[in-house]
Amino acid sequence: MTDHTLVATTGREVAVVHDTSSREFWENELEVAYDQVVEQIGQPDFVQAWLDKKNGRQIDILLMNMGRESRPGRVKGKKDELRPDADELLPYVLVQEFAKFKSKLATIEVTQALLPPEVMEMCSKGEDDFDTLALCFALFHHVPFELRQVLHVDKIHKTGFARMKMKDGPRRPSRPLIEFLTHDGLQEILSQFDKSKKDGRTSELKNVLHDGDHDMVFVRRCERPSLILQGQTVLHGYRPEWIVLVFFDGAKRVNISSLSVDASLEIANRIASEYYGKKCEYENESEITYAKQIERFLDLLKNDGDEQLTWVELVAGSSPLDGECPLRLTDRKSQSIGRAVRHFEKCVGSLSTNVDAVESIKVFYAKKRVSLIFEKLESAADEFVVRYSDHRLTPKERLAFEAYMRTTHAIPVLSTEKRFKRSS
């Protein structure tokens, strides 16, 4: 395999990273089952059969990576040109294993920032669509260590984020947050956190990315005891958890993605406290929507009056039926249930005007079914927090959906994700 050693920058700190031809790089940094792939590669004629399945874009990128000129001609002839270089193709089998199931949008986002325009053009399928495996082949050749950025940004695209704000935050430090978020400083905070838990679990800083006004911290941590079967051997350990912290407004706010409810929040609190030089704590954001606003919104959906949202499901904790039994109306083909709601209300009784009884609805937006939950506040009879399943949407779609709900319906929507500090 080709020997690559790169220098990676985290915050303002530079650290020499691992050899990208090593087992440690593939298994630890990219979470690829290295031994299983190498075992496959060792089978007779495997690489030749693997090469036969590659399309023209992927073959052209491989030829470029091997320093060969890609001339017009049949794909089969180009494949024949690569067959003598079977050993040099072996790392790309690992790249393909890595690329499986990665978000297309995440892959495109990372590679557009790192690859030359002419290489992006070679991978283009037209109309802003790209061959993601060809992109990963090219990224491995140009900046192999940055494949991990695809892994990390993929986490953002596939998970929801709890929206947190700082309680009674102190004055913002003059030092920019990105200058504070160095590898050694953050790893020390994580190490101190691990020591305080006294449970033998460890947290490892994997990356820090800066995107405009957002500073993103990626941490991999032991979450819960687990075991895996390798052959006939049981290996004991922990299930890994990815914690993603997206700080903005100078860490006055943070979005948190994690499996754990409290560990990720405590890590965010510790980072903010170190940055501000005094104890800081985050709490879940809560924006009020009044019952009348929700009633108007449901009435509009019921009459198919929204051009971007289609009402496809209603879940009511109680209904006008005898016994006030729970009720669910849904259309699994994502067609409007407005007509069914109108018919039910005409024959039985109102559904859309009794917001207290509505647990949730689903709307069809951006070709996806998005849940909206009406969380009643105990402090007032007609106040709610509207939350939505943000993990169903890409980051850009989330921003667009939130803006649309706020500007069109005057309804602020927050993620269904929350994080809490466990009571001692």
N, C-alpha and C positions, 0 to 999 in steps of 0.2 A: 504493500500500500504506500501511497505517496506520503512523505514525511512533511507535515505542516506544523509550524510553531508560530503563533500570532501573539500580538500584544493587544490586550483588551482594556478599554478605559471604563472605569466605574466611577461616576461622579467626576472629581478632578484627580482621582488617584489612578496610577497606571500599575498594572500587575501582569507579570508573565503568566500565560495560561498553559494548560496542558497540551501535549502533543495530540493533534487531532487524528492520528492514526492509531491511538492506543485504545485498549478496551475501556479504560477509565473514562475517556472522552465520550465514547458511544453509550456506555451504560449509565454513567453518573450525570453527564451533562445533557445528553439527548434522550435518555431513558429508552434506549433500543436494546432488545434482547440479543446481545452480541454473540454469545455462544450458539444460540439457535440458528442465527443467520449464517455464521461461519460453518456450522455443520451442514446447512443446505448447500453452501458454496462448494463444499468438498465432494458433493455427489457428482458422478460422471456426467459430463456435457451440460452441467447446470448453467454455466455462464453463457454457453452458446444458445441454449433454449431461452434464457432470460433476455438475451440480446434480440432474439427473433420477435419478442413481444413489444419492442419499443417502436414508437411512431417516428415520423420524419423529423419533427421538431426536437424530440429527445435525442435522436441520432446526430443531428446537426450540432447540438450543444456538446455531446460527447466528443465529436470530432474536433470541435473548437478547443475543448479542454485538453485534448491529447496533442494539441499543436498542429493539427492537420487542417488543411483548407477544405471547406465544405463546398463542393462544386455541384451545379445542377445535375440531376440524374436520378435514377431509380433508387428508392430507399434500400432495396435488397443489395444493390452494388455497394452502397455506403456501409451497410452492415458487414459485408464481406471484407471491407477495408479495415474494420475494427476487430475482426475475429482474432488476428494474431496477437492482439493486445489484451488478452483475457485477464492477465494479472492486474493490469492497470484499471480494469473495469470493476474489480472486486469492491473498492470503497463505495461505488455507486449502487451496489446491491444494498449496502447498509443505508445509504441515503434514501433509497426507495422505501425501505422498511420504516425509516423515520418519518417520511412524508405521508404515510398512511393516515387517513382520518384527520389530518390537519385542516383547519378552516382555510378555504380558498381565499377568502378576503384577508385573513391574517397573513397568509403567505405572500399575497400580492402587495400588501401594505409594507411588509418588511423589505421585500426584494426591490420594490420601486425606489426605496430610499438608498439602497446599497449597490445595485447593479447599474452598469452603463446603459443608456437608452437603447443603443444598438443591440445589446443582449436581450433586453426586455422585448424588443421588436422581434427577435428570433423566436421568442417563446409565445408570441401573441397568437391568439386564435381569432382575433378580430372583435370589434365592438367592445373594447374594454374587458375582454375575456382572455385568460392566459392558461397555458399548460403548466400546472403547478409542479409536476414532477420535473419538467425541464427547468423551471425556475430554481428548484432545489439543487438540481445538478449544477447549474451555473453558479449558484451561491456557494456551493461547496468548493468549487474551483477558485473563485475570486476571494472570498473571505469565509473559509470553512467554519471558523469558530462562531460566526454569526448565525449559523443554523439554530443555535439556542434561542436567538431572538424570535424565530418562528414559533418555537415551543412556548415561549413566554407570552407572546402576543396572542397565541391561540387560546391561552387560559382566559384572557380578557374577553374574547369573542364568545366563549362558551359558558360563562358563569354570570350569575347575578351579583350585584354589589349593594351592600348595606350603605345607606347614606348617613354619615355621621357629622356632627358639628361639635366644636369645642365648647365646653361649659365655661362661662365666665372667663374667656381667654385673656391672657395678659397681652401687653403691647408686643407687637411683632419685632423680632430681632432685626438689626440692620444687616446682618450677614445673610445672604441669599440661601434659601433652603438647599439648593442643589450643591452648594459648597460644603454644607454640613453632611450631606448624605454620601460619605466616603465609605469604601469597603471596610476598612479596619474599624472605623467608628461604629458602623452599623453592626458588624459582627461582634464587637465587644458588648453592645447593648443586648444582642441576642444571647450571647454567652451568659451574661448576668441574669437574664430572664430564665434561661434553662436552669441555672444554679438555684434560683429562688423557688422553682417548682419542685425540686428534689424528687423527680420521678424517673430520672435516667434518660429522658427524651431530649433530643438535640434539635436545634434550629440552624439552618445553613442559609446564609445570604447567597442567592444565585444571580441576581442582576439588579441594576438600577438603570432605568430609562427615563430620559427627559423628553417630553412631548409638549411643546408650547408652554402653557401655564401649569402643566401636570407633571409631577415627579412620581414615578412608579417604582415601588420596591417589591421585589419578588423573593419570597422566602419559602424554602422547603423544610418541612418539620415532621418529626415522628408524631402521628396522630393517635392511633389506637393499636393495641397489641393484635397481631395477626400472624398467619403462617402461610407458606406456599409449599407446594409439592414440586420438587425438582427430581424428575425420574422417580425413584422409590424413596427419596430422602425428604423428610419434612424439615423445612427451614423456619425457625422462629424469628420474629422481628416485629416491626411496626408498619402499619399502613401509612404511606406518605401522604401528607397534606400540603397543598400549595396555598400559600397565603399571599394575596396580592393587595398591596396598599397603594392607593392612588391619592397623593396629597395635592391639594391646591389651595389657593388663597393664603399662601405662606403657612400651610399646615393648620389653618383655622378650620378647615374641613378635610375629611378623608372618606373615600369610598373603600369598603373592605369586602374582599371575596375570600371565603375560606369554608372549610368543613366545620371547624370548631366555632363555638359561639363566643367563648370568652378569651381563649388564648390569643387570637388574632387582635382582639380589641386591646388587650393588655400590652401587646407588642407596640401597637400604634400609640397608646398612651405613653409608653416609655420613650419612644422616639421623639414625640412632641415635647415631653418633659425635658429631655436632654437638650433639644434645640432651643427651647424657651428659657431654660435655666431655672425652672420652677415646675411644681407639679401641675400637670394638665390631664384632663379627662375628656373623652368624647361621649356624646349621647346621640341616640337616634334622632334624625330630623323628623319633624312633625309639622305639616302644613294643613291648616283647617279648610275643609270644604263644607258648606252648609247643605242641609237636606234639600232645600228648594233648588239648589244648583244641580244636584244629582237627579231630582225629579224631572227638571227640564231636559237634562241630558238623556235620560231614559225615554222620555216622551218623544224626543227627536229620533232616537234610534228605533223606537217602536213604529214610527211612521216612515222609516227608511229615508230620513231627511239629512243624513250625513253622507257626503260623497266619498270620504276616505275610510269610514268605519262601517262595518256590517255587523249587526248584532247576531251572534250565532249560538249563544247559550245563556240561560238564566238559571241560577240556583237560589231557591228561596228556603229559608229555615222553617217558615210556616206559610200557609196559603189560605185563601178564602174557602177552601173545601171544608166539609164537615170534619171536625177533629183537628183542624189546622195542621194537617200533615205536611212534611217537607215536599218540595216540588222541584223537578229539574226539567227544563225544556231545552232541547239541543238539536242542532242540525249538524250531523257529522260530515256532510259535504260542504260545510261552511257557507250555506245559503242563509238568507235572512230569516230569523224567527219572528220578525215583526208582525206578520200576518197572524201567526199562531197566538202571539201575545194579545193582539187586538181581539181575536175570536174568544180567547179564554176570558178576557175581561168583560166582554159583552154577555157571555153566558153565565159566568160564575161570580167574578168580582175582581177588583183592582189588584194588579201586581206591581206596576211601575210607580204608583204613588205612595207605596208603603216601603220606604227605604229601609226602615228598621228590619223588615222581614227579608230583604235581599242580602244574601251572603256574598254573592259574587256574580259577575257576568263574564262572558268572553266576547271579544270583538275580533273580526278578521281584518288585519292591518298588515300591509307589506307582505301579503300572501302567507301570513302566519296567524295562528290563533293565540291571542294575548288575553290573559286573565286580568280582570280589574276587581279588587276586593274593597268593600266599603267597611272600614274599621271604625266602629263607633267609639267616640270619646266619652268617658264616664263623667267628665266635667260639665257637659251640657247636653240637653235633650236632642238638639238638631245639628250637632257638629260631628264631622267624620274626617278621617284621613283616608284618601284614596290611594291604594297601592296596586302595582301591576307587576306581572311576571317579566321582568326586564331581561332575564336570561334567554328568552325566546327571540330576542332581537339582537342585531349586531350593534356595536357601539354607536355608529352613525344613525341607525334606525331608532335607537333609544333616545338620542338627542332630538331627532325629528318628531318622534311620538310625544315626548314630554312638551316640546314647544307647541305642537298642534293642540294638545289638550288644554294647555294654558291659554293660548291666544284665541282659540275657537270657542272653547267651552268654559273658560275661566276656572278650570279645575287643575290644580297642581297635582301631579302624580309622582309617587315615590316607589322605590323598589319594595317588593314583599320581604326582601332580606332585612334582618335586624341582627344586632349584636348586643349582648348584655354582659355585665360584670356579675359573676356568680357571687351570691351572698355567702359569707364565711360562716 
